[in-house]
């Protein structure tokens, strides 16, 4: 279960980048036509951008859930050898997910307020 929440938090964090942070960055860099072409090919991303507060909220919920599952898993002993490998991967995956989410929050919410 720990592995599931770790990977799910990573994918939801990438989702925040795809829906909100990368398009904002491209528009800021003057590449609005790239964003328009991308949204023309994948119009589903418009819905994600319109509901970015929910996307980021779900992503943060998954990060918190993954962290709670990690702390519970650390208290349990591993009877099989693969469990230790999973525990060693869970923490770096979580930190990468958190970093991606923070970048997304900056580009989607903080930077537009500064500009």
C-alpha distances in whole Angstrom, upper triangle without the diagonal:
4,5,5,6,9,10,11,12,14,15,16,18,20,21,23,25,26,27,29,29,30,33,34,35,36,39,39,40,43,41,41,42,39,37,39,39,35,35,37,35,32,33,30,29,32,30,27,30,31,28,27,26,24,22,22,21,18,17,18,16,13,14,14,11,9,12,11,7,9,12,10,9,13,14,13,15,14,16,15,16,14,11,14,14,10,11,15,13,11,14,16,14,14,18,19,17,19,22,22,21,24,27,26,27,30,31,30,32,33,36,37,38,40,42
4,5,5,6,9,10,11,13,14,15,17,19,20,21,23,25,26,27,27,29,31,32,33,35,37,37,38,41,39,39,41,38,36,38,38,34,34,37,35,32,33,30,29,32,30,27,29,31,28,26,26,23,22,21,20,17,16,16,15,11,12,12,9,7,9,9,5,6,9,9,7,10,12,11,13,13,15,15,15,13,10,12,12,8,8,11,10,7,10,13,11,11,14,16,14,16,19,19,19,22,24,24,25,28,29,29,30,31,33,35,36,38,40
4,6,5,6,8,10,11,12,14,15,17,18,20,22,23,24,26,26,27,30,31,31,33,35,36,37,39,37,38,39,35,34,36,36,32,32,35,33,30,31,28,27,30,29,26,28,30,27,26,26,24,21,21,21,18,16,17,16,12,12,14,11,8,11,12,9,9,12,12,10,12,15,14,15,14,16,15,15,11,10,11,10,7,8,10,9,7,10,12,10,10,14,14,13,16,18,18,19,21,23,23,24,27,28,28,30,31,33,35,36,37,39
4,5,5,6,9,10,11,12,14,15,16,19,20,21,22,24,25,26,28,30,30,32,34,35,36,38,36,36,37,34,32,34,34,30,30,33,30,27,29,25,25,28,26,23,26,28,25,23,23,21,19,19,19,15,14,15,14,10,12,13,10,8,12,12,10,11,14,14,12,15,18,17,18,17,19,18,18,15,13,15,14,10,12,14,12,10,13,14,11,11,15,15,13,16,19,18,18,21,23,22,23,26,27,27,28,30,32,33,35,36,38
4,6,5,6,9,10,10,12,14,15,16,19,20,21,22,23,24,27,28,28,30,32,33,34,37,35,35,36,33,31,33,33,30,29,32,30,27,28,25,24,26,25,21,24,26,23,21,21,18,16,16,15,12,11,12,10,7,8,9,7,5,8,9,7,9,12,12,12,14,17,17,19,18,21,20,20,17,15,16,16,12,12,14,12,9,11,13,10,9,13,14,11,13,16,16,15,18,20,20,20,24,25,24,25,27,29,31,32,34,35
4,5,5,6,9,10,11,13,14,16,17,19,20,22,21,23,25,26,27,29,31,31,32,35,33,33,35,32,30,32,33,29,29,32,30,27,28,25,24,27,25,22,24,26,23,21,21,20,17,16,16,14,11,12,12,8,8,10,9,5,8,10,9,8,12,13,12,14,17,17,19,18,21,20,19,16,14,15,13,10,10,12,9,6,8,9,6,6,10,10,8,11,14,13,14,16,18,18,19,22,23,23,24,26,28,30,31,32,34
4,5,5,6,9,10,11,12,15,16,17,18,20,20,21,24,25,25,27,29,30,31,33,31,31,32,29,27,30,30,26,26,29,27,24,26,23,21,25,23,20,22,25,22,21,21,19,16,16,17,14,12,13,13,10,10,13,11,9,12,14,12,12,16,16,15,17,20,20,21,20,22,21,20,16,15,16,14,11,12,13,10,8,11,11,7,8,12,11,9,12,14,13,14,17,18,18,19,22,23,23,25,26,28,29,31,32,34
4,5,5,6,8,10,10,13,14,15,16,18,19,20,22,24,24,26,28,29,30,32,30,30,31,28,26,28,28,25,24,27,25,22,23,20,19,22,20,17,20,22,19,18,18,16,13,13,14,11,9,11,11,7,9,11,10,8,12,14,12,13,16,17,16,19,21,21,23,22,25,23,23,20,18,19,18,14,15,17,14,11,13,14,10,10,13,12,9,12,15,13,13,16,18,16,18,21,22,21,23,25,26,28,29,31,32
4,6,5,6,9,10,11,13,14,15,17,17,18,21,22,22,24,27,27,28,31,29,29,31,28,25,28,28,25,24,28,26,23,24,21,19,22,20,17,19,21,18,16,16,15,12,11,12,9,6,8,8,5,5,9,8,7,9,12,12,12,15,16,16,18,21,21,24,23,26,25,24,21,19,20,18,15,15,16,13,11,12,12,9,7,10,10,6,8,11,10,9,13,15,14,15,18,19,18,20,22,23,25,26,28,30
4,6,5,6,9,10,11,13,14,16,15,16,19,20,20,22,25,25,26,29,27,27,29,25,23,26,26,23,23,26,24,21,23,20,18,21,21,17,19,21,19,17,18,16,13,12,14,12,9,11,12,9,8,12,12,10,12,15,14,14,17,19,18,20,23,23,25,24,27,25,24,21,19,20,18,15,15,16,12,10,11,10,7,7,9,7,5,8,10,8,9,12,13,13,15,17,18,18,20,21,23,24,26,27,29
4,5,5,6,9,10,10,12,14,14,15,18,19,20,21,24,25,25,27,25,25,26,23,21,24,24,20,20,23,21,18,20,17,15,18,18,14,16,19,17,15,17,15,12,12,14,11,9,12,13,10,10,14,14,12,15,17,17,17,20,21,21,23,26,26,27,26,29,27,26,23,22,22,20,17,18,19,15,14,15,14,10,11,13,11,8,11,13,10,10,14,14,13,15,18,18,17,20,22,23,24,26,28,29
4,5,5,7,9,10,10,12,13,14,16,18,19,21,22,23,25,27,25,24,26,23,21,23,24,20,19,23,21,18,19,16,14,17,15,12,14,16,14,12,13,11,8,8,10,8,5,9,10,7,9,12,12,12,14,17,16,17,20,21,21,23,26,26,29,28,30,29,29,25,24,25,23,20,20,21,17,15,16,16,12,11,13,12,8,10,12,10,9,12,13,11,13,16,16,15,17,19,21,22,24,26,27
4,5,5,7,9,10,11,11,12,15,16,16,18,20,21,22,25,23,23,25,22,20,23,23,20,20,23,22,19,20,17,15,17,17,13,14,17,15,12,13,13,9,8,11,9,6,8,11,9,8,12,13,12,14,17,17,17,20,22,22,23,26,27,29,28,31,30,29,26,24,25,23,20,20,20,17,15,15,14,11,10,11,9,6,7,9,6,5,9,10,8,10,13,13,13,15,17,18,20,21,23,24
4,5,5,6,9,10,10,10,13,15,15,16,19,20,20,23,21,21,22,19,17,20,20,17,17,20,19,16,18,16,13,16,16,13,14,17,16,13,15,14,11,10,13,12,9,12,14,12,12,16,17,15,17,20,20,20,23,25,24,26,29,29,31,30,33,31,30,26,26,26,23,21,21,21,18,16,17,15,12,12,13,10,8,10,10,7,8,11,10,9,12,14,13,13,16,18,19,20,22,24,24
4,5,5,6,8,9,10,12,14,15,16,18,20,21,22,20,20,21,18,16,18,19,15,15,18,17,14,15,12,10,13,12,9,10,14,12,10,12,12,8,9,12,10,8,12,14,12,13,16,17,16,19,21,21,22,25,26,26,28,31,31,33,32,35,33,32,29,28,28,26,23,24,24,21,19,20,18,15,15,16,13,11,13,13,10,9,13,12,9,12,15,13,12,15,18,19,19,22,23,24
4,6,5,6,7,9,11,11,13,15,16,17,19,21,19,19,21,18,15,18,19,16,15,19,18,15,16,14,11,13,12,9,9,12,11,8,10,10,7,6,10,10,8,10,13,12,12,16,17,17,18,21,22,22,25,26,27,28,31,32,34,34,36,35,34,31,29,30,28,25,25,25,22,20,20,19,16,15,15,13,10,11,11,8,7,10,9,6,8,11,10,9,11,14,15,16,18,20,20
4,6,6,5,6,8,9,10,12,14,15,16,18,16,16,18,16,13,16,17,14,14,18,17,15,16,15,11,13,14,11,10,14,13,10,13,14,10,10,13,13,11,13,16,15,15,18,20,19,20,23,24,24,26,29,28,30,33,34,36,35,38,36,35,31,30,30,28,26,26,25,22,21,21,19,16,16,15,13,11,12,11,7,7,10,8,5,9,10,9,9,12,14,14,15,18,19,19
4,6,7,6,7,10,11,11,13,15,16,18,15,15,16,13,11,14,14,11,11,15,14,11,12,11,8,11,12,9,9,13,13,11,14,14,11,12,15,15,13,16,18,17,17,21,22,21,23,26,26,26,29,31,30,32,35,36,37,36,39,37,36,32,32,32,30,27,28,27,24,23,23,21,18,18,19,16,14,15,15,11,11,14,12,9,12,14,11,11,14,17,16,17,20,21,21
4,7,7,7,9,11,12,13,15,17,18,16,15,16,14,11,13,14,11,10,14,14,11,11,9,6,8,9,6,5,9,9,7,11,11,8,10,13,13,12,15,17,17,18,21,22,22,24,26,27,27,30,31,32,33,36,37,39,38,41,39,38,35,34,34,32,29,30,30,26,25,25,23,21,20,20,18,15,16,16,13,12,14,13,9,11,13,11,9,13,16,15,15,18,20,20
4,6,6,6,9,10,11,12,14,16,15,13,16,14,11,13,15,13,12,16,16,14,14,13,9,9,11,8,6,9,10,7,10,12,9,9,13,14,13,15,18,18,18,21,22,22,24,26,27,28,30,32,32,34,37,38,40,39,42,41,40,36,35,35,33,30,31,30,27,26,25,24,21,20,20,18,15,16,15,12,11,12,10,7,9,10,7,6,9,12,12,11,14,16,16
4,6,5,6,9,10,11,12,14,14,13,16,14,12,15,16,14,14,18,18,16,16,16,12,13,14,11,10,13,13,10,12,14,12,11,15,16,14,15,18,18,18,21,23,22,23,26,27,27,30,32,32,33,36,37,39,39,42,40,39,36,34,34,32,30,30,29,26,24,24,22,20,19,18,16,14,14,13,10,9,10,7,5,7,8,5,5,9,11,10,11,14,15,15
4,5,5,6,9,10,11,12,11,11,13,11,9,13,14,11,12,16,16,14,15,15,12,13,15,13,11,15,16,13,16,17,14,14,18,18,16,18,21,21,20,23,25,24,26,29,29,29,32,34,34,35,38,39,41,40,43,41,39,36,35,35,32,30,31,30,26,26,25,23,21,21,20,17,16,16,14,11,12,13,10,8,11,11,8,9,13,14,13,13,17,17,17
4,5,5,6,9,10,11,9,8,10,9,6,9,11,9,9,13,14,12,13,14,10,11,13,12,9,13,14,12,16,17,15,15,19,20,18,20,23,23,23,26,27,27,28,31,32,32,35,37,37,38,41,42,44,43,46,44,43,39,38,38,36,34,34,33,30,29,29,26,24,24,23,20,19,19,18,15,15,16,13,10,13,13,9,9,13,15,13,12,16,17,16
4,6,5,6,9,10,10,9,12,11,9,12,14,13,13,16,17,16,16,16,13,13,15,13,10,13,15,12,15,17,15,15,18,20,18,20,23,23,23,26,28,27,28,31,32,32,35,37,37,38,41,42,44,44,47,45,44,41,40,39,37,35,35,34,31,30,29,27,25,24,23,21,19,19,17,15,14,14,11,10,11,10,6,7,10,11,9,9,12,13,12
4,5,5,6,9,9,9,13,11,10,13,15,14,15,18,19,18,18,19,15,16,18,16,13,16,18,15,18,20,18,17,21,22,20,21,24,24,23,26,29,28,29,32,33,32,35,37,37,38,41,42,44,43,46,45,43,40,39,39,36,34,34,33,30,29,28,26,24,24,22,20,19,19,16,14,15,14,11,10,12,10,7,9,12,12,10,10,14,14,12
4,5,5,6,5,6,9,8,7,10,12,11,12,15,16,16,17,18,15,15,18,17,14,17,19,17,20,22,20,19,23,24,22,24,27,27,26,29,31,30,32,35,35,35,37,40,40,40,44,45,46,46,48,47,45,41,41,41,38,36,36,35,32,31,31,28,26,26,25,22,21,22,19,17,18,18,14,13,15,14,10,12,15,16,13,13,17,17,15
4,5,5,5,5,8,8,7,10,12,12,13,15,17,17,17,18,15,15,18,17,14,16,19,17,20,22,20,20,24,25,23,25,28,28,28,31,33,32,33,36,37,37,40,42,42,43,46,47,49,48,51,50,48,44,44,44,41,39,39,38,35,34,33,31,29,29,28,25,24,24,22,19,19,19,16,14,16,15,11,12,14,15,12,11,15,15,13
4,5,7,8,12,12,11,13,16,16,16,19,21,20,20,22,18,18,20,19,16,18,20,18,20,23,21,20,24,26,24,25,28,29,28,31,33,32,33,36,37,37,39,42,42,42,46,47,49,48,51,50,48,45,44,43,41,39,39,38,35,34,33,30,29,28,27,24,24,23,21,19,19,18,15,14,15,13,10,11,14,13,10,10,13,12,10
4,6,8,11,11,11,14,16,15,17,19,21,21,22,23,20,20,23,21,18,21,23,21,23,26,24,23,27,28,26,27,31,31,29,32,35,34,35,38,39,38,40,43,43,43,47,48,50,49,52,50,48,45,44,44,41,39,39,38,35,34,33,31,29,29,27,25,25,24,22,19,21,20,16,16,18,15,12,14,17,16,13,13,17,15,13
4,6,8,9,10,12,14,15,16,18,19,20,21,23,20,19,23,22,19,21,24,22,25,27,25,25,28,30,28,30,33,33,32,35,37,36,37,41,42,41,43,46,46,46,50,51,53,52,55,53,51,48,47,47,44,42,42,41,38,37,37,34,32,32,31,28,27,28,25,22,23,23,19,19,20,18,15,16,19,19,15,15,18,17,14
4,5,5,7,9,10,11,13,15,16,17,18,20,17,17,21,20,17,20,22,21,24,26,24,24,28,28,27,29,32,31,31,34,36,35,36,40,40,40,42,45,44,45,49,50,51,50,53,51,49,45,45,45,42,40,41,40,36,36,35,33,31,31,30,27,26,27,24,22,23,23,19,18,20,19,15,16,19,20,17,16,20,20,17
4,5,5,6,9,10,11,12,14,15,15,18,15,14,18,18,15,17,20,19,22,24,22,23,26,27,26,28,31,31,31,34,36,35,37,39,40,40,43,45,45,46,49,50,52,51,53,52,50,46,46,46,43,41,42,41,37,37,36,34,32,32,31,28,27,27,25,22,23,23,20,18,20,19,15,15,18,20,17,15,19,19,16
4,5,5,6,8,10,10,12,14,15,17,15,15,19,19,17,19,22,21,25,26,24,25,29,29,28,30,33,33,33,36,37,37,39,42,42,42,45,47,46,48,51,52,53,52,55,52,51,47,47,47,44,42,43,42,39,38,38,36,33,34,33,30,29,30,28,25,25,26,23,21,23,22,19,19,22,23,20,19,23,23,20
4,5,5,6,9,10,11,12,14,16,14,14,18,18,16,19,21,20,24,25,22,23,27,27,26,28,31,30,30,34,35,34,36,39,39,39,42,44,43,45,48,49,50,49,51,49,47,44,44,44,41,39,40,39,35,35,35,32,30,31,30,27,26,27,25,22,23,24,21,19,21,21,17,18,21,23,20,19,23,23,21
4,5,5,6,8,10,10,11,13,11,11,14,14,12,15,17,16,20,21,19,20,24,24,23,25,28,27,28,31,32,32,34,36,37,37,40,42,41,43,46,47,48,47,50,48,46,43,42,42,40,37,38,38,34,33,33,31,29,29,28,25,24,25,23,20,20,22,19,16,19,19,15,15,18,20,18,17,20,21,19
4,5,5,6,9,10,10,13,11,10,14,15,13,15,18,18,21,23,21,22,26,26,25,28,30,30,30,34,35,34,36,39,39,40,43,44,44,46,49,49,51,50,52,50,49,45,45,45,43,40,41,41,37,36,37,34,32,32,32,29,27,28,27,23,24,25,22,19,22,22,18,17,20,22,20,19,22,23,21
4,5,5,6,9,10,13,12,12,16,16,15,18,20,20,24,25,22,24,27,27,26,29,31,31,31,35,36,35,37,40,40,40,43,45,44,46,49,49,51,49,52,49,48,44,44,45,42,40,41,41,37,36,37,34,32,32,32,29,28,29,28,24,25,26,23,21,24,24,20,20,23,25,23,22,26,27,24
4,5,5,6,8,11,9,10,14,14,13,16,18,18,21,22,19,21,24,24,23,26,28,27,28,31,32,31,34,36,36,36,40,41,41,42,45,46,47,46,48,46,44,41,41,41,38,36,37,37,33,33,33,31,28,29,29,26,24,26,25,21,22,23,21,18,21,22,18,18,21,24,22,21,25,26,24
4,5,5,5,8,7,7,10,11,11,13,15,15,19,20,17,20,23,22,22,25,27,26,27,30,31,31,33,36,36,36,39,41,41,42,45,46,47,46,48,46,45,42,41,42,39,37,38,38,34,33,34,32,29,29,30,27,25,26,25,22,22,23,21,18,20,21,18,17,20,23,21,20,23,25,23
4,6,6,9,10,10,13,14,14,15,18,19,22,23,21,23,26,26,25,28,30,29,31,34,34,34,37,39,39,40,43,44,44,46,48,49,50,49,51,49,48,44,44,45,42,40,41,41,37,36,37,35,32,33,33,30,28,30,29,25,25,27,25,22,24,25,22,20,24,26,25,23,27,28,26
4,6,9,10,11,14,14,15,17,19,19,23,23,21,23,26,25,24,28,29,28,30,33,33,33,35,38,37,38,41,42,42,44,47,47,48,46,48,46,45,41,41,42,40,37,39,39,35,34,35,33,30,31,32,28,27,29,28,24,25,27,25,22,25,26,23,21,25,28,26,25,29,30,28
4,5,6,8,10,11,12,14,16,16,20,19,17,20,22,21,21,24,26,25,26,29,30,29,32,34,34,35,38,39,38,41,43,43,45,44,46,43,43,39,39,40,37,34,36,36,32,31,33,31,28,28,29,26,24,26,26,22,22,24,22,19,22,24,21,19,22,25,25,23,27,29,27
4,5,6,8,10,10,12,14,15,18,18,16,19,22,21,21,24,26,25,27,30,30,30,33,35,35,36,39,40,40,42,44,45,47,45,47,45,45,41,41,42,39,37,38,38,35,33,34,33,29,30,30,28,25,27,27,23,22,25,23,20,22,24,21,19,22,25,24,22,26,28,26
4,5,6,7,9,10,11,13,16,15,13,16,19,17,18,21,22,22,24,27,26,27,30,31,31,33,35,36,36,39,41,41,43,42,44,42,42,38,38,39,37,34,35,36,32,30,32,30,27,27,28,26,23,24,25,21,20,23,22,18,20,23,20,18,21,24,24,22,25,28,27
4,5,5,6,9,10,10,14,13,11,14,17,16,16,19,21,20,22,25,25,25,28,30,30,31,34,35,35,37,40,40,42,41,43,42,41,37,37,38,35,32,33,34,30,29,29,28,25,25,25,23,20,22,22,18,17,20,18,15,17,19,16,14,17,20,20,19,22,24,23
4,5,5,6,9,10,13,13,12,15,17,17,18,21,22,22,24,26,27,28,30,32,32,34,36,37,38,40,42,43,45,44,46,45,44,41,40,41,39,36,36,37,33,32,32,31,28,27,28,25,23,24,24,20,19,21,20,16,17,19,16,14,16,20,20,18,21,23,22
4,5,5,6,8,12,11,10,13,15,15,16,19,20,20,22,24,25,26,28,30,30,32,34,35,36,38,40,41,43,43,45,44,43,40,39,40,38,35,35,36,33,31,31,31,27,26,27,25,22,23,24,21,19,21,20,17,17,20,18,15,17,20,21,19,21,24,24
4,5,5,6,9,9,7,10,12,12,12,15,17,17,19,21,22,22,25,27,27,28,31,32,33,35,37,38,40,39,42,41,40,37,35,36,34,31,32,33,29,27,28,27,24,23,24,22,19,19,20,17,15,17,17,13,14,17,15,12,14,18,19,17,20,22,22
4,5,5,9,10,8,10,13,14,14,16,18,19,20,22,24,24,26,28,29,30,32,34,35,36,39,40,42,42,44,43,42,39,38,38,36,33,34,34,31,29,29,28,25,24,24,22,19,20,20,17,15,17,16,12,13,15,12,9,12,15,15,14,16,19,19
4,6,8,9,10,12,13,14,16,18,19,20,22,24,25,26,28,29,31,32,34,35,36,38,40,41,44,44,46,45,45,41,40,41,39,36,36,37,34,31,31,31,28,26,27,25,22,22,23,20,17,19,18,15,15,17,15,11,13,16,17,15,17,20,20
4,6,6,6,9,10,11,13,14,16,17,19,20,21,23,25,26,27,29,31,32,33,35,37,38,41,41,43,42,42,39,37,38,37,33,33,34,31,29,29,28,25,24,25,23,20,20,21,18,16,17,18,14,14,16,15,12,13,16,18,16,18,21,21
4,5,5,6,8,10,10,12,14,15,16,18,20,21,22,24,25,27,29,30,31,33,35,36,39,39,42,41,40,37,35,36,34,31,31,32,29,26,26,25,23,21,21,20,17,17,17,15,12,14,14,10,10,13,12,8,9,13,15,14,15,18,19
4,5,5,6,9,10,10,12,14,15,16,18,20,21,22,24,26,27,29,30,32,34,35,38,38,41,40,40,37,35,36,34,31,31,31,29,26,26,26,23,21,21,21,17,16,18,16,12,14,15,11,10,13,13,9,9,13,15,14,15,18,19
4,5,5,6,8,10,10,12,14,15,16,18,20,21,22,24,26,27,28,30,32,33,36,36,39,38,38,35,33,34,33,29,29,30,28,25,25,25,22,20,21,21,17,17,19,17,13,15,17,13,12,16,16,13,13,16,19,18,19,22,23
4,5,5,6,9,10,11,12,14,15,16,18,20,21,23,25,26,27,29,31,32,35,34,37,36,36,33,31,32,30,27,27,28,25,22,23,22,19,18,19,18,14,14,16,13,11,13,14,11,11,14,14,11,12,16,18,17,19,22,23
4,5,5,6,8,10,10,12,14,15,16,18,20,21,23,24,25,27,29,31,33,33,36,36,35,32,30,30,29,26,26,26,24,21,21,20,18,16,16,16,12,11,13,11,8,10,11,8,8,11,12,10,10,13,15,16,17,19,21
4,5,5,6,9,10,11,12,14,15,17,18,20,21,23,24,26,28,29,32,32,35,35,35,32,30,30,30,26,26,27,24,21,21,21,19,16,17,17,14,13,15,14,10,12,15,12,10,14,15,13,13,15,18,18,19,22,23
4,5,5,6,9,10,10,12,14,15,16,18,20,21,22,24,26,27,30,30,33,32,32,29,27,28,27,24,23,25,22,19,20,20,17,15,17,17,13,13,16,14,11,14,16,13,13,17,17,15,16,18,21,21,22,25,26
4,5,5,6,9,10,10,12,14,15,16,19,20,21,23,25,26,29,29,31,31,30,27,25,26,25,21,21,22,19,16,17,17,14,12,13,13,9,9,12,10,8,11,13,11,11,14,15,14,15,17,19,20,21,23,25
4,5,5,6,8,10,11,12,14,15,17,18,20,21,23,25,28,28,31,31,31,28,25,26,25,22,21,22,20,16,16,17,14,11,13,13,10,8,12,11,8,10,13,11,10,14,16,14,14,16,19,20,21,23,25
4,5,5,6,9,10,11,12,14,15,17,18,20,22,23,26,27,30,30,30,27,24,25,25,21,20,22,20,17,17,18,16,13,15,16,12,11,15,14,11,14,17,15,14,18,19,18,18,20,23,23,24,26,28
4,5,5,6,9,10,10,12,14,15,16,18,20,21,24,24,27,27,27,24,21,22,21,18,17,19,17,13,14,15,13,10,13,13,10,10,14,13,11,14,16,15,15,18,20,19,19,21,24,25,26,28,30
4,5,5,6,9,10,10,12,14,15,17,19,20,23,23,26,26,26,23,21,21,20,17,16,17,15,12,11,13,10,7,9,11,7,7,11,11,9,11,14,14,14,17,19,18,18,20,22,24,25,26,29
4,5,5,6,9,10,11,12,14,16,17,19,22,23,26,26,26,24,21,21,21,18,16,18,17,13,13,15,13,10,12,14,11,10,14,14,12,14,17,16,16,19,21,20,20,21,24,26,26,28,30
4,5,5,6,9,10,11,12,14,16,17,20,21,24,24,24,22,19,20,20,16,15,18,16,12,13,15,13,11,13,15,12,12,16,16,14,17,20,19,19,22,24,23,23,24,27,29,29,31,33
4,5,5,6,9,10,10,12,15,16,18,18,22,21,21,19,16,17,16,13,12,14,12,9,9,12,10,7,11,12,10,11,14,15,14,16,19,18,19,22,23,23,23,25,27,29,30,31,34
4,5,5,6,9,10,11,13,15,18,18,22,22,22,20,17,17,17,14,12,13,13,9,8,11,11,7,10,13,11,10,14,15,14,16,19,19,19,21,24,24,24,25,27,29,30,31,33
4,5,5,6,9,10,11,13,16,18,21,22,22,20,17,17,18,15,13,15,15,12,12,15,14,11,14,16,15,14,18,19,17,19,22,22,22,24,27,26,26,27,30,32,32,33,36
4,5,5,6,9,10,11,14,15,18,18,19,17,14,15,16,12,11,14,13,10,11,14,13,11,14,16,15,15,19,20,19,21,24,23,23,26,28,28,28,29,32,34,34,36,38
4,5,5,6,9,10,13,13,17,17,17,15,12,12,13,10,8,10,11,7,8,11,11,9,12,15,14,14,17,19,18,20,23,23,23,26,28,28,28,29,32,34,34,36,38
4,5,5,7,9,12,14,18,19,19,18,14,14,15,13,10,13,14,11,10,14,14,12,14,17,16,16,19,21,20,21,24,25,25,27,30,30,30,30,33,35,35,36,39
4,5,5,7,11,12,16,17,18,17,13,14,16,13,11,14,15,12,13,17,16,14,17,20,19,19,22,24,23,24,27,28,27,30,32,32,32,33,36,38,38,39,42
4,5,5,8,9,12,14,14,13,9,10,12,10,8,11,12,10,11,15,15,14,16,19,18,19,22,23,23,25,28,28,28,31,33,33,33,34,37,39,39,41,43
4,5,8,9,13,14,14,14,10,10,12,11,8,10,12,11,11,14,15,14,16,19,19,19,22,24,24,25,28,29,29,31,34,34,34,35,37,39,40,41,43
4,7,10,13,15,16,16,12,12,15,14,11,14,16,14,14,18,19,18,20,23,22,22,25,27,27,28,31,32,32,34,36,36,36,37,40,42,42,43,46
4,7,9,12,13,14,10,11,14,13,11,14,16,14,16,19,20,19,21,24,24,24,27,29,28,30,33,33,34,36,38,38,38,39,42,44,44,45,48
4,6,9,11,12,9,9,13,12,11,13,16,15,17,20,21,20,23,25,25,26,29,30,30,32,35,35,36,38,40,41,41,42,44,46,47,48,50
4,6,7,8,6,7,10,10,10,12,15,14,16,19,20,20,23,25,25,26,29,30,30,32,34,35,36,38,40,40,41,42,44,47,47,48,51
4,7,9,8,9,12,13,13,15,17,18,20,22,23,23,26,28,28,29,32,33,34,36,38,38,39,42,43,44,45,46,48,50,51,52,54
4,6,6,8,10,11,12,14,16,17,19,21,21,23,25,26,27,29,31,32,33,35,37,37,39,41,42,43,44,45,47,49,50,51,53
4,5,6,7,9,11,12,14,15,18,19,20,21,24,25,25,27,29,30,31,34,35,36,37,40,41,41,43,44,45,48,49,50,51
4,5,5,6,9,10,11,12,15,17,17,19,21,22,22,25,26,27,28,31,32,33,34,37,38,38,40,41,42,45,46,47,49
4,5,5,6,9,10,11,13,15,15,17,19,20,21,23,25,26,27,29,31,31,33,35,36,37,38,39,41,43,44,45,47
4,5,5,6,9,10,12,14,15,16,18,19,20,22,24,25,26,28,30,31,32,34,36,37,38,38,40,43,44,44,46
4,5,5,6,9,11,12,13,15,17,17,19,21,22,23,25,27,28,29,31,33,34,35,36,37,38,41,42,43,44
4,5,5,6,9,11,10,12,15,16,16,18,20,21,22,24,26,27,28,30,32,32,34,34,36,38,40,40,42
4,5,5,7,10,10,11,13,15,16,17,19,21,21,23,25,26,27,29,31,32,33,33,35,38,39,39,41
4,6,6,8,9,11,12,14,15,17,18,20,21,23,24,26,27,29,30,31,32,33,34,37,38,38,40
4,6,6,6,9,10,11,12,14,16,17,18,20,22,23,24,26,27,28,30,31,32,34,36,36,38
4,6,5,6,9,10,10,12,14,15,16,18,20,21,22,24,26,27,28,29,30,33,34,35,36
4,5,5,6,9,10,11,12,14,15,17,19,20,21,23,25,26,26,27,28,31,32,33,35
4,5,5,6,8,10,11,12,14,15,17,18,20,21,23,24,25,26,27,30,31,31,33
4,6,5,6,9,10,11,12,14,15,16,18,20,21,22,24,24,26,28,30,30,32
4,5,5,6,9,10,10,12,14,15,16,18,20,21,22,22,24,27,28,28,30
4,5,5,6,9,10,10,12,14,15,16,18,20,21,21,22,25,26,26,28
4,5,5,6,9,10,11,12,14,15,17,18,20,20,21,24,25,25,27
4,5,5,6,9,10,11,12,14,16,16,18,19,20,22,24,25,26
4,5,5,6,9,10,10,12,14,15,16,16,18,21,22,22,24
4,5,5,6,9,10,11,13,14,15,15,16,19,20,21,22
4,5,5,6,9,10,11,12,14,15,15,18,20,20,21
4,5,5,6,9,10,10,12,13,14,16,18,19,20
4,5,5,6,9,10,10,10,12,15,16,16,18
4,5,5,6,9,10,10,10,13,15,15,16
4,5,5,6,8,9,10,12,14,15,16
4,6,5,6,7,9,11,12,13,15
4,6,6,5,6,9,10,10,12
4,6,6,5,7,10,10,11
4,6,7,7,9,11,12
4,6,6,7,9,11
4,6,5,7,9
4,5,5,6
4,5,5
4,6
4
